[in-house]
């Protein structure tokens, strides 16, 4: 009897730990969405140095990855987690799916400086590559450092041929960045924690098949809509 009671208590304890862990993870993902909104707002608050609005108006998707640690790219491993939103055929931005960026050195300085990344998807093929779960920037999909400011006409031929434009912000500076060789992955665990549902495919989230509509998601969608409509 005592053995059975002990097993029951252990199972309850494990269940409580699991619930607490899931709850803590969900809070982390909410913070990631909030941070992503702040990154977008900060970047677009300086029109002369931000992403050209015309690029957002024509974008098929946008990925925002706040607080990537530069030095981590030299040693490998998991480097940064953010979100991606896809524009539907009706022009509306989807609920966010969570993504992470990994890879070897991409020419950044070694150190612990935090950098915010923004990826602007110019083609539907780039979005389809993302939905496969993982792809390598520069190998599977062409990527180039994007132009800044209101005028995107100064873009190079390389940029015009690229399907994804990349940007970085570090210590208040904002500029295009080369991300050749870095891998972008869908973070299914983060999606499950944020939406409170296991085995939730990214395609279902993008199709709006989620019951949970967090305020953080709505704010990020509103900001993207606002900046996409700027002239």
C-alpha positions in Angstrom: 0.0 0.0 0.0 2.8 2.4 1.0 4.7 1.5 -2.2 1.6 2.3 -4.3 1.0 5.6 -2.5 4.6 6.5 -3.0 4.4 5.9 -6.7 1.2 8.0 -6.9 2.8 10.9 -5.1 5.8 10.6 -7.5 3.5 10.7 -10.5 1.7 13.7 -9.2 5.0 15.5 -8.6 6.2 14.7 -12.1 2.9 16.0 -13.5 3.2 19.3 -11.5 6.7 19.7 -12.7 5.6 19.2 -16.3 2.8 21.8 -15.9 5.2 24.3 -14.3 7.8 23.8 -17.1 5.2 24.2 -19.8 3.9 27.4 -18.2 7.4 28.8 -17.8 8.2 28.0 -21.4 5.0 29.7 -22.6 6.0 32.9 -20.7 9.4 32.8 -22.4 7.7 32.6 -25.8 5.3 35.5 -25.0 8.4 37.6 -24.1 10.0 36.6 -27.5 6.9 37.9 -29.4 6.9 41.1 -27.3 10.6 41.6 -27.9 10.1 41.0 -31.6 7.4 43.8 -31.7 9.8 46.2 -29.9 12.6 45.4 -32.4 10.3 46.1 -35.4 9.0 49.3 -33.8 12.5 50.5 -33.0 13.8 49.8 -36.4 10.9 51.5 -38.3 10.9 54.5 -36.0 13.9 55.9 -37.9 12.6 56.0 -41.5 16.0 57.2 -43.0 17.7 54.1 -41.5 15.0 51.5 -41.3 13.7 48.9 -43.7 12.2 50.5 -46.8 8.4 50.4 -46.5 8.1 49.2 -50.1 9.9 46.0 -49.2 7.4 45.3 -46.3 4.5 46.1 -48.6 5.6 43.5 -51.1 7.0 41.0 -48.5 5.6 37.4 -48.4 6.9 36.9 -44.9 9.0 38.6 -42.2 11.1 36.9 -39.5 12.3 38.8 -36.4 14.9 37.3 -34.1 15.8 39.4 -31.2 18.9 39.1 -29.1 21.1 36.8 -31.1 24.5 36.4 -29.4 27.3 37.1 -31.9 30.0 34.9 -30.3 27.7 31.9 -30.5 28.1 31.7 -34.2 31.7 30.8 -33.9 31.2 27.8 -31.7 28.0 26.5 -33.1 24.8 25.5 -31.3 21.5 27.2 -30.8 22.0 30.9 -31.3 18.7 32.8 -31.3 14.9 32.3 -31.3 12.3 34.6 -32.8 9.1 34.6 -34.8 8.0 34.6 -38.4 4.7 35.9 -39.8 3.5 35.2 -43.3 1.2 37.4 -45.4 -1.9 35.6 -46.6 -3.6 36.0 -50.0 -6.0 38.5 -48.3 -3.0 40.7 -47.3 -3.4 39.9 -43.6 -0.4 38.8 -41.5 -0.6 35.4 -39.9 -0.2 34.4 -36.3 3.5 34.0 -35.5 5.4 30.8 -35.7 8.6 30.4 -33.8 11.9 30.0 -35.5 15.5 29.7 -34.5 18.7 30.5 -36.4 21.8 28.3 -36.2 25.1 27.9 -38.0 28.8 28.5 -38.3 30.7 31.8 -38.5 29.0 34.4 -40.8 31.8 36.9 -40.5 30.6 38.6 -37.3 33.0 39.6 -34.5 33.6 37.2 -31.7 32.0 38.4 -28.4 28.9 38.5 -26.4 27.2 41.5 -28.1 23.5 41.0 -28.7 22.2 41.6 -32.2 18.6 41.8 -33.5 17.9 40.2 -36.9 15.1 40.8 -39.4 14.6 38.8 -42.5 12.3 40.0 -45.3 11.0 37.2 -47.6 10.6 38.5 -51.1 9.3 35.3 -52.7 6.8 32.6 -51.9 9.5 30.0 -52.5 11.3 31.3 -49.4 8.2 30.8 -47.3 7.7 27.3 -48.7 11.3 26.5 -47.8 10.6 27.7 -44.2 7.6 25.5 -43.9 9.6 22.4 -44.7 11.1 22.9 -41.2 14.7 23.9 -42.0 16.7 25.5 -44.8 20.1 27.1 -45.2 20.4 30.7 -46.1 22.4 31.2 -49.2 22.3 27.5 -50.2 18.6 26.6 -50.4 17.4 30.2 -50.7 19.4 33.2 -52.0 20.0 35.9 -49.3 21.6 39.3 -49.3 22.1 42.3 -47.1 19.1 44.6 -47.6 19.1 48.3 -48.3 18.0 50.8 -45.7 16.1 54.0 -45.8 13.0 55.1 -47.7 14.6 54.6 -51.1 15.2 51.0 -52.2 16.3 51.9 -55.7 19.9 51.9 -54.8 19.8 48.2 -54.3 22.5 46.1 -56.1 21.8 43.5 -58.7 22.7 40.8 -56.1 20.0 42.1 -53.8 17.4 42.2 -56.6 18.0 38.5 -57.3 17.9 37.5 -53.7 14.7 35.9 -52.2 15.5 37.0 -48.6 16.9 40.3 -47.5 18.6 40.4 -44.1 19.1 43.2 -41.6 20.8 43.5 -38.2 20.7 46.0 -35.4 23.4 46.2 -32.8 24.1 48.9 -30.2 21.7 51.2 -31.9 23.2 50.7 -35.4 21.0 49.2 -38.2 22.3 47.8 -41.5 22.1 45.0 -44.0 24.0 41.8 -43.0 25.3 38.7 -44.9 23.9 35.5 -43.4 25.4 33.0 -45.9 25.4 29.5 -44.4 23.2 30.1 -41.4 20.2 27.7 -41.0 16.7 28.8 -40.2 14.5 26.3 -38.4 10.9 26.1 -37.3 10.7 25.7 -33.5 7.9 23.2 -33.0 8.4 23.1 -29.2 8.1 26.8 -28.9 4.9 26.8 -31.0 3.4 24.1 -28.8 4.2 26.0 -25.6 2.9 29.4 -26.9 -0.3 28.0 -28.3 -0.9 25.4 -25.6 -1.2 22.6 -28.1 1.2 19.7 -28.9 1.9 18.5 -32.4 0.7 21.8 -33.9 2.1 22.1 -37.4 3.3 25.5 -38.6 0.9 25.3 -41.6 -2.0 25.2 -39.2 -0.8 28.3 -37.3 -0.4 30.2 -40.6 -3.9 29.1 -41.7 -5.3 30.7 -38.5 -6.3 27.3 -37.0 -5.4 28.2 -33.4 -7.8 29.1 -30.7 -5.4 31.1 -28.6 -5.0 34.7 -29.7 -2.5 36.3 -27.4 -2.4 40.1 -27.1 1.4 40.0 -28.0 0.5 38.4 -31.3 -2.1 41.0 -32.1 0.2 43.9 -31.4 2.9 42.4 -33.6 0.4 41.9 -36.4 -0.9 45.5 -36.0 2.7 46.9 -36.2 3.4 44.9 -39.3 0.2 46.1 -40.9 1.0 49.7 -40.0 4.5 49.6 -41.4 3.5 47.7 -44.5 1.0 50.4 -45.4 3.5 53.3 -45.0 4.3 55.2 -48.2 
